[in-house]
Amino acid sequence: MRVVETLDYRVLGAVRFVDAGTGQHVDRLLEVAAPGVRWIRNCRNLHVVADAPGLTFLTEEFIYPDPPPDIDPPITVAATVRDPAGRYLARSFSFELPRDPDPANADAASLFQPLDVPLYPSPSASAVAGWAALRASVIGADDTPVEGALIRVVRFGADPIDDKVLARGMSDERGEAFVPIPGIPLMTWSDEETAVLANSVNLRIEVYADPGASRPADPDRLERERATLPSGELASVPVKAGATFTATVRIEP
């Protein structure tokens, strides 16, 4: 006689790592860590949160408590991810638990939706065919390399509110960064009076860093707090589709 044993598990959420440029799911082996968190890498290459400090009681029974527990404020999990192959830069990230268990609320904070965490390519990464690419060196006021800086490549709008971020990247421990840039047309309208068409567009390169932050850096936090951080900028850089250009950006206190 065959005996079938049913095993039920309740989990707290899942993280999906995506390429920051293409948005595609990164399915390579990654090292993910957070204090007290138990991770399970499933067959879809999602990193599932199987347990976390203070929330074990939610994983012990399959039926979710009714009414849901009032955990206020939510528990913030601080985690890091590293690519052993070096294709992507290490970064930190954070998320809140518990996630919404109501199937009717399948939004970004839902238990049934993985949290997307973008990974930024290392300087050794290859360019994407047809895309422009930036190879940047980020230095401080004393000319030393700046690690963990956030790089933003911005296309000007008719009004500053219409500016569009085309790409983001991060600098490594040498201050070097590689940023693939999509969305650059082969030809576009020229701003010059003597030409109708142009094969390049002018972009702004912005760089932000927090010298006192722990490493690896959290680019999402830098993005949120960039108005208060030391920064640097190249105001108008001509960029062509399919071409790689280099730039050095100095961060001022």
Contacts in CASP RR format, 6 or more apart in sequence:
PFRMAT RR
TARGET T0000
AUTHOR 0000-0000-0000
METHOD contacts of the structure
MODEL  1
MRVVETLDYRVLGAVRFVDAGTGQHVDRLLEVAAPGVRWIRNCRNLHVVA
DAPGLTFLTEEFIYPDPPPDIDPPITVAATVRDPAGRYLARSFSFELPRD
PDPANADAASLFQPLDVPLYPSPSASAVAGWAALRASVIGADDTPVEGAL
IRVVRFGADPIDDKVLARGMSDERGEAFVPIPGIPLMTWSDEETAVLANS
VNLRIEVYADPGASRPADPDRLERERATLPSGELASVPVKAGATFTATVR
IEP
8 62 0 8 1.000
9 50 0 8 1.000
9 59 0 8 1.000
9 62 0 8 1.000
10 58 0 8 1.000
10 59 0 8 1.000
10 60 0 8 1.000
10 61 0 8 1.000
10 62 0 8 1.000
10 64 0 8 1.000
11 40 0 8 1.000
11 48 0 8 1.000
11 49 0 8 1.000
11 50 0 8 1.000
11 59 0 8 1.000
12 49 0 8 1.000
12 50 0 8 1.000
12 51 0 8 1.000
12 52 0 8 1.000
12 55 0 8 1.000
12 58 0 8 1.000
12 59 0 8 1.000
12 97 0 8 1.000
12 98 0 8 1.000
12 99 0 8 1.000
12 111 0 8 1.000
13 48 0 8 1.000
13 49 0 8 1.000
13 97 0 8 1.000
13 99 0 8 1.000
13 111 0 8 1.000
13 114 0 8 1.000
13 115 0 8 1.000
14 42 0 8 1.000
14 46 0 8 1.000
14 47 0 8 1.000
14 48 0 8 1.000
14 49 0 8 1.000
14 114 0 8 1.000
14 115 0 8 1.000
15 32 0 8 1.000
15 46 0 8 1.000
15 47 0 8 1.000
15 49 0 8 1.000
15 79 0 8 1.000
15 95 0 8 1.000
15 114 0 8 1.000
15 115 0 8 1.000
15 117 0 8 1.000
16 25 0 8 1.000
16 45 0 8 1.000
16 46 0 8 1.000
16 47 0 8 1.000
16 114 0 8 1.000
16 115 0 8 1.000
16 116 0 8 1.000
16 117 0 8 1.000
17 25 0 8 1.000
17 26 0 8 1.000
17 30 0 8 1.000
17 47 0 8 1.000
17 81 0 8 1.000
17 116 0 8 1.000
17 117 0 8 1.000
17 118 0 8 1.000
17 119 0 8 1.000
18 24 0 8 1.000
18 25 0 8 1.000
18 26 0 8 1.000
18 116 0 8 1.000
18 117 0 8 1.000
18 118 0 8 1.000
18 119 0 8 1.000
19 25 0 8 1.000
19 26 0 8 1.000
19 88 0 8 1.000
19 118 0 8 1.000
19 119 0 8 1.000
19 121 0 8 1.000
20 118 0 8 1.000
20 119 0 8 1.000
20 120 0 8 1.000
20 121 0 8 1.000
20 167 0 8 1.000
20 168 0 8 1.000
20 169 0 8 1.000
21 118 0 8 1.000
21 121 0 8 1.000
21 128 0 8 1.000
21 167 0 8 1.000
21 180 0 8 1.000
21 182 0 8 1.000
22 128 0 8 1.000
22 182 0 8 1.000
23 118 0 8 1.000
25 45 0 8 1.000
26 45 0 8 1.000
26 88 0 8 1.000
26 119 0 8 1.000
27 45 0 8 1.000
28 83 0 8 1.000
28 85 0 8 1.000
28 87 0 8 1.000
29 84 0 8 1.000
29 85 0 8 1.000
30 47 0 8 1.000
30 81 0 8 1.000
30 82 0 8 1.000
30 83 0 8 1.000
30 84 0 8 1.000
31 81 0 8 1.000
31 82 0 8 1.000
31 83 0 8 1.000
31 84 0 8 1.000
32 39 0 8 1.000
32 47 0 8 1.000
32 79 0 8 1.000
32 80 0 8 1.000
32 81 0 8 1.000
33 39 0 8 1.000
33 79 0 8 1.000
33 80 0 8 1.000
33 81 0 8 1.000
34 52 0 8 1.000
34 77 0 8 1.000
34 78 0 8 1.000
34 79 0 8 1.000
34 80 0 8 1.000
35 53 0 8 1.000
35 78 0 8 1.000
36 51 0 8 1.000
36 52 0 8 1.000
36 53 0 8 1.000
37 49 0 8 1.000
37 51 0 8 1.000
37 52 0 8 1.000
37 53 0 8 1.000
37 77 0 8 1.000
37 79 0 8 1.000
38 49 0 8 1.000
38 50 0 8 1.000
38 51 0 8 1.000
38 52 0 8 1.000
39 47 0 8 1.000
39 48 0 8 1.000
39 49 0 8 1.000
39 50 0 8 1.000
40 47 0 8 1.000
40 48 0 8 1.000
40 50 0 8 1.000
41 47 0 8 1.000
41 48 0 8 1.000
42 48 0 8 1.000
46 114 0 8 1.000
49 77 0 8 1.000
49 97 0 8 1.000
50 59 0 8 1.000
51 59 0 8 1.000
52 75 0 8 1.000
52 77 0 8 1.000
52 97 0 8 1.000
53 75 0 8 1.000
54 75 0 8 1.000
55 71 0 8 1.000
55 75 0 8 1.000
55 97 0 8 1.000
55 98 0 8 1.000
57 69 0 8 1.000
58 64 0 8 1.000
58 65 0 8 1.000
58 69 0 8 1.000
58 98 0 8 1.000
64 101 0 8 1.000
68 98 0 8 1.000
68 101 0 8 1.000
69 98 0 8 1.000
71 98 0 8 1.000
74 96 0 8 1.000
74 97 0 8 1.000
74 98 0 8 1.000
75 96 0 8 1.000
75 97 0 8 1.000
75 98 0 8 1.000
76 94 0 8 1.000
76 95 0 8 1.000
76 96 0 8 1.000
77 94 0 8 1.000
77 95 0 8 1.000
77 96 0 8 1.000
77 97 0 8 1.000
78 92 0 8 1.000
78 94 0 8 1.000
79 92 0 8 1.000
79 93 0 8 1.000
79 94 0 8 1.000
79 95 0 8 1.000
80 90 0 8 1.000
80 91 0 8 1.000
80 92 0 8 1.000
80 93 0 8 1.000
80 216 0 8 1.000
81 90 0 8 1.000
81 91 0 8 1.000
81 92 0 8 1.000
81 93 0 8 1.000
81 117 0 8 1.000
81 119 0 8 1.000
82 90 0 8 1.000
82 216 0 8 1.000
83 89 0 8 1.000
83 90 0 8 1.000
83 119 0 8 1.000
83 122 0 8 1.000
86 122 0 8 1.000
86 124 0 8 1.000
87 121 0 8 1.000
87 122 0 8 1.000
87 124 0 8 1.000
87 125 0 8 1.000
88 119 0 8 1.000
88 120 0 8 1.000
88 121 0 8 1.000
88 122 0 8 1.000
88 125 0 8 1.000
89 119 0 8 1.000
89 120 0 8 1.000
89 121 0 8 1.000
89 122 0 8 1.000
89 170 0 8 1.000
89 172 0 8 1.000
89 216 0 8 1.000
90 216 0 8 1.000
91 117 0 8 1.000
91 119 0 8 1.000
91 120 0 8 1.000
91 170 0 8 1.000
91 216 0 8 1.000
91 217 0 8 1.000
91 218 0 8 1.000
91 219 0 8 1.000
92 214 0 8 1.000
92 216 0 8 1.000
92 217 0 8 1.000
92 218 0 8 1.000
93 117 0 8 1.000
93 218 0 8 1.000
93 220 0 8 1.000
94 218 0 8 1.000
94 220 0 8 1.000
94 221 0 8 1.000
95 115 0 8 1.000
96 109 0 8 1.000
98 111 0 8 1.000
99 109 0 8 1.000
99 110 0 8 1.000
99 111 0 8 1.000
100 107 0 8 1.000
100 109 0 8 1.000
100 110 0 8 1.000
100 111 0 8 1.000
101 111 0 8 1.000
102 110 0 8 1.000
103 112 0 8 1.000
106 112 0 8 1.000
106 113 0 8 1.000
107 113 0 8 1.000
108 115 0 8 1.000
118 168 0 8 1.000
118 219 0 8 1.000
120 168 0 8 1.000
120 169 0 8 1.000
120 170 0 8 1.000
120 179 0 8 1.000
120 219 0 8 1.000
121 169 0 8 1.000
121 178 0 8 1.000
121 179 0 8 1.000
121 180 0 8 1.000
122 172 0 8 1.000
122 178 0 8 1.000
123 135 0 8 1.000
123 172 0 8 1.000
123 174 0 8 1.000
123 176 0 8 1.000
123 177 0 8 1.000
123 178 0 8 1.000
124 178 0 8 1.000
125 178 0 8 1.000
125 180 0 8 1.000
127 133 0 8 1.000
127 180 0 8 1.000
127 242 0 8 1.000
127 244 0 8 1.000
128 180 0 8 1.000
128 182 0 8 1.000
129 242 0 8 1.000
130 241 0 8 1.000
130 242 0 8 1.000
131 180 0 8 1.000
131 181 0 8 1.000
131 182 0 8 1.000
131 183 0 8 1.000
131 184 0 8 1.000
131 241 0 8 1.000
131 242 0 8 1.000
132 180 0 8 1.000
132 181 0 8 1.000
132 184 0 8 1.000
132 239 0 8 1.000
132 240 0 8 1.000
132 241 0 8 1.000
132 242 0 8 1.000
132 243 0 8 1.000
132 244 0 8 1.000
132 245 0 8 1.000
133 178 0 8 1.000
133 179 0 8 1.000
133 180 0 8 1.000
133 181 0 8 1.000
133 242 0 8 1.000
133 243 0 8 1.000
133 244 0 8 1.000
133 245 0 8 1.000
134 151 0 8 1.000
134 153 0 8 1.000
134 167 0 8 1.000
134 177 0 8 1.000
134 178 0 8 1.000
134 179 0 8 1.000
134 181 0 8 1.000
134 205 0 8 1.000
134 239 0 8 1.000
134 244 0 8 1.000
134 245 0 8 1.000
134 246 0 8 1.000
134 247 0 8 1.000
135 176 0 8 1.000
135 177 0 8 1.000
135 178 0 8 1.000
135 179 0 8 1.000
135 244 0 8 1.000
135 245 0 8 1.000
135 246 0 8 1.000
135 247 0 8 1.000
136 151 0 8 1.000
136 171 0 8 1.000
136 176 0 8 1.000
136 177 0 8 1.000
136 178 0 8 1.000
136 179 0 8 1.000
136 205 0 8 1.000
136 207 0 8 1.000
136 246 0 8 1.000
136 247 0 8 1.000
136 248 0 8 1.000
136 249 0 8 1.000
137 145 0 8 1.000
137 175 0 8 1.000
137 176 0 8 1.000
137 177 0 8 1.000
137 246 0 8 1.000
137 247 0 8 1.000
137 248 0 8 1.000
137 249 0 8 1.000
138 145 0 8 1.000
138 146 0 8 1.000
138 149 0 8 1.000
138 151 0 8 1.000
138 171 0 8 1.000
138 175 0 8 1.000
138 176 0 8 1.000
138 177 0 8 1.000
138 207 0 8 1.000
138 209 0 8 1.000
138 248 0 8 1.000
138 249 0 8 1.000
138 251 0 8 1.000
139 145 0 8 1.000
139 146 0 8 1.000
139 175 0 8 1.000
139 248 0 8 1.000
139 249 0 8 1.000
139 250 0 8 1.000
139 251 0 8 1.000
140 146 0 8 1.000
140 250 0 8 1.000
140 251 0 8 1.000
140 252 0 8 1.000
141 250 0 8 1.000
141 251 0 8 1.000
141 252 0 8 1.000
141 253 0 8 1.000
145 171 0 8 1.000
145 173 0 8 1.000
145 174 0 8 1.000
145 175 0 8 1.000
145 176 0 8 1.000
146 171 0 8 1.000
146 175 0 8 1.000
146 207 0 8 1.000
146 209 0 8 1.000
146 211 0 8 1.000
146 251 0 8 1.000
147 171 0 8 1.000
147 172 0 8 1.000
147 173 0 8 1.000
147 174 0 8 1.000
147 175 0 8 1.000
147 215 0 8 1.000
147 217 0 8 1.000
148 170 0 8 1.000
148 171 0 8 1.000
148 172 0 8 1.000
148 175 0 8 1.000
148 209 0 8 1.000
148 215 0 8 1.000
148 216 0 8 1.000
148 217 0 8 1.000
148 219 0 8 1.000
149 170 0 8 1.000
149 171 0 8 1.000
149 175 0 8 1.000
149 177 0 8 1.000
149 207 0 8 1.000
149 208 0 8 1.000
149 209 0 8 1.000
149 217 0 8 1.000
149 222 0 8 1.000
149 251 0 8 1.000
150 168 0 8 1.000
150 169 0 8 1.000
150 170 0 8 1.000
150 207 0 8 1.000
150 208 0 8 1.000
150 209 0 8 1.000
150 217 0 8 1.000
150 219 0 8 1.000
150 222 0 8 1.000
150 223 0 8 1.000
150 226 0 8 1.000
151 168 0 8 1.000
151 169 0 8 1.000
151 170 0 8 1.000
151 171 0 8 1.000
151 177 0 8 1.000
151 179 0 8 1.000
151 205 0 8 1.000
151 206 0 8 1.000
151 207 0 8 1.000
151 249 0 8 1.000
152 165 0 8 1.000
152 167 0 8 1.000
152 168 0 8 1.000
152 169 0 8 1.000
152 205 0 8 1.000
152 206 0 8 1.000
152 207 0 8 1.000
152 208 0 8 1.000
153 165 0 8 1.000
153 166 0 8 1.000
153 167 0 8 1.000
153 168 0 8 1.000
153 179 0 8 1.000
153 181 0 8 1.000
153 203 0 8 1.000
153 204 0 8 1.000
153 205 0 8 1.000
153 206 0 8 1.000
154 163 0 8 1.000
154 164 0 8 1.000
154 165 0 8 1.000
154 166 0 8 1.000
154 203 0 8 1.000
154 204 0 8 1.000
154 205 0 8 1.000
154 206 0 8 1.000
155 163 0 8 1.000
155 164 0 8 1.000
155 166 0 8 1.000
155 201 0 8 1.000
155 203 0 8 1.000
155 204 0 8 1.000
156 163 0 8 1.000
156 202 0 8 1.000
156 203 0 8 1.000
156 204 0 8 1.000
157 163 0 8 1.000
157 164 0 8 1.000
163 204 0 8 1.000
166 181 0 8 1.000
166 182 0 8 1.000
166 183 0 8 1.000
166 184 0 8 1.000
166 203 0 8 1.000
167 179 0 8 1.000
167 180 0 8 1.000
167 181 0 8 1.000
167 182 0 8 1.000
168 179 0 8 1.000
168 219 0 8 1.000
168 223 0 8 1.000
169 177 0 8 1.000
169 178 0 8 1.000
169 179 0 8 1.000
169 219 0 8 1.000
170 177 0 8 1.000
170 217 0 8 1.000
170 219 0 8 1.000
171 177 0 8 1.000
171 207 0 8 1.000
171 209 0 8 1.000
181 203 0 8 1.000
181 239 0 8 1.000
183 241 0 8 1.000
184 201 0 8 1.000
184 239 0 8 1.000
184 240 0 8 1.000
184 241 0 8 1.000
184 242 0 8 1.000
185 201 0 8 1.000
185 241 0 8 1.000
186 199 0 8 1.000
186 241 0 8 1.000
187 197 0 8 1.000
187 198 0 8 1.000
187 199 0 8 1.000
188 197 0 8 1.000
188 198 0 8 1.000
188 199 0 8 1.000
188 201 0 8 1.000
189 196 0 8 1.000
189 197 0 8 1.000
189 198 0 8 1.000
190 196 0 8 1.000
190 197 0 8 1.000
190 198 0 8 1.000
191 198 0 8 1.000
192 198 0 8 1.000
199 240 0 8 1.000
199 241 0 8 1.000
200 238 0 8 1.000
200 239 0 8 1.000
200 240 0 8 1.000
201 238 0 8 1.000
201 239 0 8 1.000
202 236 0 8 1.000
202 237 0 8 1.000
202 238 0 8 1.000
202 239 0 8 1.000
203 236 0 8 1.000
203 237 0 8 1.000
203 239 0 8 1.000
204 233 0 8 1.000
204 234 0 8 1.000
204 235 0 8 1.000
204 236 0 8 1.000
204 237 0 8 1.000
205 233 0 8 1.000
205 234 0 8 1.000
205 237 0 8 1.000
205 247 0 8 1.000
205 249 0 8 1.000
206 226 0 8 1.000
206 231 0 8 1.000
206 232 0 8 1.000
206 233 0 8 1.000
207 231 0 8 1.000
207 232 0 8 1.000
207 233 0 8 1.000
207 249 0 8 1.000
207 251 0 8 1.000
208 222 0 8 1.000
208 223 0 8 1.000
208 226 0 8 1.000
208 229 0 8 1.000
208 230 0 8 1.000
208 231 0 8 1.000
208 232 0 8 1.000
208 251 0 8 1.000
209 217 0 8 1.000
209 222 0 8 1.000
209 229 0 8 1.000
209 230 0 8 1.000
209 231 0 8 1.000
209 251 0 8 1.000
210 217 0 8 1.000
210 221 0 8 1.000
210 222 0 8 1.000
210 225 0 8 1.000
210 229 0 8 1.000
210 230 0 8 1.000
211 230 0 8 1.000
213 221 0 8 1.000
222 229 0 8 1.000
230 251 0 8 1.000
230 252 0 8 1.000
230 253 0 8 1.000
231 251 0 8 1.000
231 252 0 8 1.000
232 249 0 8 1.000
232 250 0 8 1.000
232 251 0 8 1.000
232 252 0 8 1.000
233 249 0 8 1.000
234 247 0 8 1.000
234 249 0 8 1.000
237 245 0 8 1.000
237 247 0 8 1.000
239 245 0 8 1.000
END
